[in-house]
Each structure stands twice: as structure tokens, then as C-alpha cells.
Amino acid sequence: MTSVRPPHPPSRDGAIARAAAHFASGAFLKDLDRRVALRTESQITERDRELRGYLTDEMVPTLAALGFASSIVDNPVAGRGPFLIAERREGDNLPTALIYGHGDVVRGHEGQWRDGLSPWTITVDGERWYGRGTADNKGQHSINIAALAQVMAERGGSLGFNAKILIEMGEEAGSPGLRKIAEIHREALAADVLIASDGPRLSAERPTIFLGSRGALNIDLSVALRVGAHHSGNWGGLLANPGTILANAIASLVDRRGCILLDALRPKEIPTAVKQALADVKVGGGPNDPQIDRDWGEPGLTPEERVFGWNTLEVLAFETGNPSAPVNAVPPSAKATLQLRFVVGTDPVAALEAIRAHFARNDFAQVEVSASRNEVFAATRLDPTDPWVGWALASLAKTSGKKPALLPNLGGSIPNDVFAEVLGLPTIWVPHSYPACSQHAPDEHLLGPVAEEGLRIMAGLFWDLGEADRMIVKPPQETRRR
């Protein structure tokens, strides 16, 4: 980027105005359309060339224009997508922000989108920008990179802080290799704070910050009693039914209203700071959101506390016999997959052992328990009282004129544990999507007004990080992830 001083004194308002103009000009849409066209489906093994090309052909030149030196790092997990690590250094006495995003997407599902829509071309229909990756995550990290460019243009070629960027190409496949990359390149990724964007806002209208995510553990349960099925008229009542056994085993873990019964799978409490933050947010109520079942889940908690502050145990799949063509026979086996979404304080390894011990105590020894092959995401949560949180909330409020929503953690799961635990960073996530964006499904879309506001609030946030008189206290690391 050419270092040219603007004709007016550099200002925060000037950087934000540049971000708005960048959006209005169509330049942001043009950049995003080019990135969406790259078929970076990490769940398809034959996409290595596209995954690598997104970094070499798109990210490297884009970041080079902003003065970043980039390197492409091979994934330590064979057959998985590479990583990009980029750095722009402006001074040893300046703070350093690590900015994260992922350039891979889920399968495009061609032919399943609305008539006239392609996953690989952005179609603008009113406020909606349709295309695979517009919301998850190409649109989100494109907003952040564009905001950096507007701040640099306003400051005459300077950010006012050091910046590092990490782009991975395997998040939609469970982020294989990300933790190892962080361990190997710990020094190259060292920073004072993580500023990243993924997932949805609380609602389209309200800027949101979240500080971590719930963990996720998928659990496979199986009961295999014999080889082959036997006629239910001749053998029913004489042979143990694995479907019945498995159904009752699951019912001993979670009741008919979704309340977890096994204490080892439940949090001890919701911290006061988390309760206070959740008192100011409201989940659901959007035009495309499902109706919340008020009597489902842990009694005595608000809906917001149940999804952001508590553990849930969901039955994802259950199969015995042949559900699509039942026959009159006692099936030989049954299997199910459960998912434990858990907050900070729950140990997923201990949870598995607790389920095994519970089944052994309660005459369900026939039920085999194992972790599924899905990646286990740990639960993380930056303390809501951390000074970085107050700083970020104030910045978003100043830019948007709205009170931002603060979520102590996302209800879903992202690899935030790599940044919080391996790199030891306070983690600030500013999402630019919304709950009804259809991510992972046909008709995925980004909302134009949310993208425009996202550009402005990130320009304001990055401007504030580069202010010479900023005072952001860095508390001891051990206090950050309560």
C-alpha cells in the first residue's frame, strides 16, 4: 500500500467513513465474489489445489498490498489443508493483534439452492447476498481485512499496532492440525489479543461480542447382542431387545424434557459475571428462528442461560432395525450418537468415563461407549470482566450507536481453545453473520446491512487499537478464562 497522507487530519470518523464508502462503491462485494468463486470445500478430499490456491492466489497478494509478509505452512495432518501465517510489524512498543479466519467452506450442495442461485457466485437479492462462504467464513474475514485497509489508508499507511493473521483451510473439517500449528509456531503467533470473527450475532440488528465457545463431544453408544434378527412373534419376550436397552440407557442420562440427569455431565454453577452478561441478551425471536420450547432443558434457567451458560445433551441419531422398512423381528443391535455441548469446567474425558461407570452401576453393561471420530472442542470463556472486553464493547458502542450484546461464550463450538489455551490469549470475537444465515445449508447468505455495519465497527475497533493514548491493562493469564 502506498503511504499517502490524507488531505484532512487522520481521524476515527475518517476511517469509519472510508469503510462505509468502500462498501457503497461495490469494491467489497467484488472482492468477496472473487473469493466465493473458489471451491474450497474442505470436506472433499480432492480440493487440495483449491484450498492452497485460496491462500496463494487470493490471501497472499491481498495482504502483501497491506504490507504483510506471508508464509504458507503445510498441515501436520496428512491430506489436510494448509495454513497462512502473515505479519505486519510496526514497532516493538506497540500492541500486537492476532486476527483469525478460515477460507474453507462446507460442501456447496449444488442443485439444492433456490432457483437461480449458485453456491459459487454471489447473488444479491435485496439485503441478502447468497453464496457459499458469504457468512461462514469468507465474508467475515474479508470484512476484517478490508477494515484494516481503511484504517491504513486513513493513517497514511500505518495501522498503529502490529498485526498477525492466521487463515486455516480446514475448520469445516474439524480444524485438524490447528492445535499442532499453534504449538509449533507459538512464537510466530504470539500476540496480546485475538480479534476474530465467526459465527452469528445474537440478532441481525445488534452488534455482538463473544468471548469463547462451548465445547463439543460426540458420543457413540452401541448395543450388539447377537448376529441376525429373529421373528418377533416366535422370539419376542424371550430375547433382549437392543433398541429397548439403548433407549432406556439414554433415558437414564437425560429426561423427557431434556434435563441432564447424570451429575458428572452438569456444570456446578453459572458464574455471577456470566449471569449478569446473559441478563442483557435475548435469544430467538427472529423471523426465521424456530419457536423456543420454554419447558425444555434445565429447570430454573432462562433460555439464554440454558444455551450459553449450561451443558446440553442431545440425541443426534438413533437406529435399530431398519427404520425405512421395518420388519417383524427383534433386531440384533442398536446404535446412537449423542452430543454433549459443555461450558468451562466440564472435562470431556471425565464425562466419557462417568457415562461408562453410570451404565455399569445401572445394569446397562451391554452398552458400549466411545467418543466419535469428530474433533473434540474444549470449552473456553474469557472472563467478562477482563479489560479487553470493556474496551471492545465501548468501541463497538461508539461506532454503531447501539449497546452491543455480550455473550460470555458462543452456544456452538469453535477452536477457541487453541488461542486461549495454547497461545494464552484473551479472545475477542466480533461476528458479522446472523442466526438465520443458513450457514452449512443451501441458500447460505450474508446480510448486506450487517456487512456494512461490520466494516464500520471493525474500522473503529482497529483504529482504537492503534491510538497512542490507549490503556488496555493486561491481567495475569491465569485469570482470563474463568
C-alpha positions in Angstrom: 0.0 0.0 0.0 1.3 3.5 -0.9 1.9 5.7 2.1 -0.1 8.8 1.2 -1.3 11.2 3.9 -5.0 12.1 3.5 -5.9 15.7 2.9 -7.6 16.0 6.3 -6.2 15.2 9.7 -6.4 11.4 10.2 -9.4 10.5 12.4 -11.5 7.7 13.7 -14.5 9.1 11.9 -12.5 9.3 8.7 -11.5 5.6 8.9 -15.2 4.7 9.5 -16.3 6.8 6.6 -13.8 5.1 4.4 -15.2 1.7 5.4 -18.7 2.8 4.5 -17.5 4.2 1.2 -15.6 1.0 0.4 -18.9 -0.9 0.9 -21.0 1.6 -1.1 -18.6 1.5 -4.0 -19.1 -2.2 -4.6 -15.4 -2.9 -4.1 -16.1 -5.2 -1.1 -18.7 -7.2 -3.0 -16.3 -7.6 -5.9 -13.6 -8.9 -3.6 -15.9 -11.3 -1.9 -17.5 -12.6 -5.1 -14.0 -13.5 -6.3 -13.3 -15.4 -3.1 -16.6 -17.2 -3.1 -15.9 -18.5 -6.6 -13.1 -20.6 -5.3 -14.5 -24.0 -4.4 -12.7 -24.5 -1.1 -14.7 -27.5 0.2 -12.5 -28.9 2.9 -14.9 -31.9 3.4 -14.0 -33.1 -0.1 -10.5 -34.7 -0.3 -9.9 -33.7 -3.9 -9.9 -30.0 -3.1 -6.3 -29.6 -2.1 -5.5 -27.4 -5.1 -8.4 -25.1 -4.4 -7.6 -24.9 -0.7 -4.0 -24.0 -1.3 -4.9 -21.6 -4.1 -7.2 -19.6 -1.8 -4.1 -18.7 0.2 -1.5 -18.3 -2.6 -3.7 -16.6 -5.2 -6.1 -14.6 -3.0 -4.8 -14.0 0.5 -1.1 -13.6 -0.1 -1.4 -10.8 -2.7 -4.3 -9.1 -0.8 -2.2 -9.0 2.4 1.1 -8.1 0.5 -0.7 -4.9 -0.6 -1.2 -4.0 3.0 2.5 -4.7 3.9 2.1 -8.2 5.4 4.8 -10.8 4.9 3.1 -14.2 4.4 4.1 -17.8 4.6 2.2 -20.9 3.7 2.5 -23.7 6.2 1.7 -27.3 5.4 -0.7 -29.1 7.7 1.0 -31.5 10.0 -2.1 -33.8 9.4 -1.6 -35.6 6.1 -4.1 -34.8 3.4 -5.5 -31.7 5.1 -5.5 -28.1 4.0 -2.6 -25.7 4.6 -2.4 -22.6 6.8 -1.3 -19.0 6.1 0.6 -17.0 8.7 1.1 -13.3 7.9 2.7 -10.5 9.9 2.9 -6.7 9.6 5.2 -5.3 12.3 5.2 -1.5 13.1 7.0 -1.3 16.4 8.3 -3.2 19.4 6.4 -0.9 21.8 3.1 -1.4 20.1 0.4 -4.0 20.9 0.0 -7.0 18.6 -3.3 -8.4 17.5 -3.7 -11.9 16.0 -6.6 -11.9 13.5 -8.0 -15.3 12.6 -10.3 -16.6 9.9 -10.9 -19.7 7.7 -11.1 -19.9 4.0 -12.6 -23.3 3.6 -16.3 -24.0 3.3 -18.7 -26.9 3.7 -19.9 -28.7 0.6 -21.6 -26.5 -2.0 -24.8 -28.6 -2.3 -25.2 -27.6 -6.0 -28.7 -28.1 -7.3 -30.3 -27.8 -3.8 -30.3 -24.0 -3.7 -33.2 -21.8 -4.6 -33.9 -21.4 -8.4 -31.3 -19.2 -10.0 -28.8 -19.4 -7.1 -25.3 -20.9 -7.4 -23.1 -21.6 -4.3 -20.1 -20.3 -6.3 -21.4 -16.9 -7.4 -22.8 -14.2 -5.2 -26.4 -13.3 -6.0 -27.7 -10.2 -4.4 -31.4 -10.3 -3.6 -32.5 -7.3 -1.5 -30.4 -7.3 1.6 -29.3 -10.9 1.2 -26.0 -11.9 -0.5 -26.3 -15.6 -1.4 -23.2 -17.8 -1.9 -21.2 -20.5 -0.1 -18.9 -18.9 2.4 -20.5 -15.4 2.4 -21.4 -15.9 6.0 -19.0 -18.7 7.0 -16.3 -17.5 6.8 -15.0 -15.7 3.7 -17.4 -12.8 4.2 -16.3 -12.4 7.8 -12.6 -12.4 7.4 -12.9 -10.3 4.3 -14.7 -7.6 6.3 -11.8 -7.6 8.8 -9.1 -7.4 6.2 -11.0 -4.6 4.4 -11.3 -2.7 7.6 -7.6 -2.9 8.2 -7.0 -1.4 4.7 -9.3 1.5 5.5 -7.5 2.3 8.8 -4.2 2.2 7.0 -5.5 4.5 4.3 -6.7 7.0 6.9 -3.4 6.9 8.8 -1.3 7.3 5.7 -0.1 3.7 5.5 0.1 2.8 9.2 -2.1 0.7 11.5 -0.7 2.0 14.8 -0.3 -1.6 16.0 1.3 -4.8 15.0 -0.9 -7.3 13.2 -0.6 -11.0 12.6 -3.1 -13.0 10.5 -3.8 -16.8 10.7 -6.0 -18.3 8.0 -6.7 -22.0 8.1 -8.3 -24.2 5.4 -9.8 -27.0 7.4 -12.1 -25.5 10.0 -15.2 -27.1 8.4 -13.4 -30.5 8.7 -12.8 -30.0 12.5 -9.6 -27.9 12.3 -7.2 -30.8 12.0 -3.7 -29.7 12.7 -4.6 -26.2 14.1 -3.5 -27.0 17.6 -0.2 -28.5 16.4 0.4 -25.5 14.2 -0.1 -23.2 17.2 2.3 -25.3 19.3 5.0 -25.4 16.5 4.6 -21.7 15.6 3.9 -20.3 19.0 6.4 -17.5 18.7 5.2 -16.5 15.2 1.6 -16.3 16.5 2.4 -14.6 19.8 0.2 -11.6 20.4 -1.5 -9.5 23.1 -5.1 -10.3 22.0 -7.0 -12.4 19.5 -9.6 -10.4 17.4 -11.6 -12.7 15.1 -15.0 -13.1 13.5 -17.0 -16.3 13.1 -20.5 -17.5 14.0 -23.6 -15.4 14.2 -24.5 -12.2 16.1 -27.2 -12.6 18.7 -29.5 -10.9 16.2 -29.1 -9.1 12.8 -29.8 -5.8 14.4 -27.4 -5.9 17.4 -23.6 -5.9 17.2 -22.3 -8.8 19.3 -19.1 -9.8 21.1 -18.5 -13.3 22.4 -15.5 -14.5 24.4 -15.2 -18.2 23.8 -17.4 -21.1 23.0 -19.0 -24.2 24.5 -17.1 -27.4 24.0 -18.5 -30.3 21.9 -18.1 -34.0 22.5 -19.9 -36.5 20.2 -20.5 -39.8 22.0 -21.3 -43.1 20.2 -23.4 -45.7 22.0 -23.9 -49.2 20.7 -25.6 -52.4 21.8 -24.8 -55.6 19.8 -26.4 -58.7 21.3 -26.4 -61.3 18.5 -25.9 -62.0 14.8 -29.1 -61.5 12.8 -32.7 -60.6 13.7 -35.3 -63.1 14.9 -39.0 -63.2 14.3 -40.8 -61.1 16.9 -43.8 -63.5 17.1 -41.6 -66.5 17.9 -38.9 -64.8 19.9 -40.4 -61.6 21.2 -40.4 -61.6 25.0 -37.6 -64.2 25.0 -34.8 -62.2 23.5 -33.4 -58.9 24.9 -34.2 -56.1 22.5 -31.1 -53.8 22.0 -33.3 -50.9 20.9 -35.2 -51.0 24.2 -32.0 -51.3 26.2 -30.4 -48.4 24.4 -33.5 -46.2 24.7 -33.6 -46.8 28.5 -29.8 -46.2 28.8 -30.2 -42.8 27.2 -33.2 -42.0 29.3 -31.0 -42.6 32.4 -28.8 -39.7 31.2 -31.3 -37.2 30.1 -35.0 -37.0 30.9 -38.1 -36.4 28.7 -37.7 -32.7 29.0 -34.0 -32.5 28.1 -32.7 -32.1 31.6 -29.4 -33.9 32.2 -29.7 -36.5 35.0 -26.1 -37.5 35.5 -24.4 -35.0 37.7 -21.0 -35.6 36.2 -22.3 -34.1 32.9 -23.7 -31.0 34.6 -21.9 -27.7 35.4 -21.5 -26.8 39.0 -22.8 -23.3 38.6 -23.1 -20.3 36.3 -20.6 -17.7 37.4 -22.0 -14.3 38.5 -20.3 -12.4 35.8 -21.8 -14.7 33.2 -25.3 -14.5 34.6 -25.0 -10.7 34.6 -24.0 -10.6 30.9 -26.7 -13.0 29.9 -29.4 -11.0 31.7 -28.9 -8.4 28.9 -29.4 -10.7 25.9 -32.4 -12.4 24.4 -32.1 -15.5 22.2 -34.5 -16.2 19.3 -37.4 -14.2 18.1 -36.1 -13.6 14.6 -38.3 -14.0 11.6 -36.8 -17.4 10.6 -36.0 -18.6 14.1 -37.8 -21.7 15.4 -40.2 -21.3 18.4 -38.4 -21.9 21.7 -39.8 -24.6 23.9 -40.0 -22.8 27.2 -40.4 -26.0 29.3 -37.4 -27.8 27.7 -34.0 -28.1 29.3 -32.7 -27.3 32.8 -35.5 -26.0 35.1 -35.0 -22.6 36.7 -32.7 -21.2 34.0 -33.6 -18.6 31.4 -33.4 -19.7 27.7 -30.2 -17.6 27.4 -28.6 -19.4 30.4 -29.5 -22.8 29.0 -27.8 -22.2 25.7 -24.9 -20.0 26.7 -24.3 -20.9 30.3 -25.2 -24.6 30.8 -24.5 -28.0 29.3 -26.9 -29.8 27.0 -27.0 -33.5 26.0 -28.7 -34.0 22.6 -29.6 -37.3 20.8 -28.4 -36.7 17.2 -29.2 -40.1 15.8 -30.8 -43.4 16.9 -31.1 -46.5 14.8 -32.2 -50.1 15.4 -33.6 -52.5 12.9 -34.4 -50.9 9.5 -36.3 -47.7 10.1 -37.1 -47.1 6.4 -38.6 -50.6 6.0 -39.4 -52.2 9.4 -39.8 -56.0 9.6 -41.4 -58.1 12.3 -38.2 -59.1 14.0 -36.2 -58.4 17.2 -33.2 -56.5 15.9 -29.7 -57.8 16.8 -28.2 -54.3 17.5 -28.8 -50.7 18.1 -26.7 -47.6 17.9 -27.0 -43.9 18.7 -24.9 -40.7 18.7 -25.3 -38.2 21.4 -23.7 -34.8 21.7 -22.6 -33.1 24.9 -22.2 -29.3 24.5 -20.4 -28.1 27.6 -19.2 -25.0 29.2 -15.9 -24.2 31.0 -15.4 -26.7 33.9 -16.5 -29.9 32.2 -13.8 -32.4 31.3 -14.9 -34.3 28.2 -12.6 -37.3 29.1 -14.0 -37.5 32.6 -17.5 -37.2 31.1 -17.0 -40.4 29.0 -15.7 -42.3 32.0 -18.6 -41.1 34.0 -21.1 -42.4 31.5 -19.4 -45.8 31.4 -19.4 -46.0 35.2 -23.0 -45.0 35.3 -24.0 -47.6 32.8 -22.1 -50.3 34.8 -23.8 -49.3 38.0 -27.3 -49.3 36.4 -27.3 -52.7 34.6 -26.5 -51.3 31.2 -23.2 -53.1 30.8 -24.2 -54.1 27.3 -24.0 -50.5 26.1 -20.6 -49.7 24.6 -19.5 -46.1 25.0 -16.9 -44.3 22.8 -16.0 -40.9 21.6 -16.9 -40.4 18.0 -14.2 -39.6 15.4 -15.2 -35.9 15.4 -12.7 -33.5 16.8 -13.4 -32.6 20.4 -13.6 -28.9 21.0 -12.7 -27.7 24.5 -14.8 -25.1 26.3 -13.3 -21.7 26.7 -14.6 -18.4 28.1 -12.6 -15.2 28.7 -13.6 -13.6 32.0 -16.3 -11.0 31.1 -14.6 -8.5 33.5 -11.3 -8.7 31.5 -10.3 -5.1 30.5 -10.1 -6.1 26.8 -13.9 -6.9 27.0 -14.8 -3.4 28.2 -12.5 -1.8 25.6 -14.1 -3.7 22.8 -17.7 -3.1 24.0 -17.0 0.6 24.2 -15.5 0.7 20.7 -18.5 -1.1 19.1 -21.0 1.1 21.0 -19.2 4.3 19.9 -19.2 3.3 16.2 -22.7 1.8 16.0 -24.6 3.9 18.5 -26.1 0.7 19.9 -25.4 -1.3 23.0 -23.6 -4.4 21.9 -24.7 -7.8 23.1 -22.0 -9.6 25.2 -22.1 -13.4 25.1 -19.6 -15.0 27.6 -19.4 -17.8 25.1 -20.9 -19.0 21.8 -23.6 -21.7 22.2 -21.8 -23.6 19.4 -18.2 -24.7 19.2 -15.2 -23.2 17.5 -11.5 -23.9 18.1 -11.1 -21.0 20.5 -9.2 -23.3 22.9 -6.2 -23.2 20.6 -5.9 -19.4 21.1 -7.0 -19.3 24.7 -5.0 -22.3 26.0 -2.1 -23.0 23.6 -1.3 -19.3 22.9 -2.7 -17.9 26.1 -4.5 -15.0 24.5 -7.6 -13.0 25.6 -10.1 -13.8 22.9 -12.5 -11.2 21.4 -14.9 -12.4 18.7 -17.0 -10.0 16.7 -19.3 -11.9 14.4 -20.7 -10.5 11.2 -23.4 -13.1 10.4 -26.8 -13.6 12.0 -28.7 -16.7 13.2 -30.8 -17.3 10.1 -27.9 -17.1 7.6 -28.3 -20.8 6.5 -24.7 -21.5 7.0 -23.8 -25.1 6.2 -27.1 -25.4 4.2 -28.2 -24.4 0.7 -29.0 -20.7 0.4 -26.3 -19.5 2.7 -26.2 -15.7 2.7 -24.7 -12.6 4.3 -26.9 -9.7 5.1 -25.6 -6.5 3.3 -26.5 -4.2 6.2 -24.7 -6.4 8.7 -21.7 -6.5 6.4 -21.7 -2.7 6.1 -22.0 -2.2 9.8 -19.3 -4.8 10.3 -16.9 -2.9 8.1 -17.6 0.3 10.1 -17.3 -1.3 13.6 -14.1 -3.2 12.7 -12.6 0.0 11.3 -13.4 1.7 14.6 -12.1 -1.2 16.6 -8.8 -1.3 14.7 -8.5 2.4 14.9 -8.9 2.3 18.6 -6.3 -0.3 18.9 -3.8 2.0 17.2 -4.5 5.0 19.3 -1.3 6.2 21.0 -3.1 7.0 24.3 -4.9 3.7 24.7 -4.5 2.0 28.1 -5.6 -1.6 28.0 -4.5 -3.5 31.1 -3.2 -7.0 30.5 -4.3 -9.1 33.6 -2.4 -12.2 34.7 -3.0 -15.0 32.2 -4.5 -17.4 34.7 -7.4 -15.1 35.5 -8.5 -14.8 31.9 -10.5 -18.0 31.3 -12.8 -18.3 34.3 
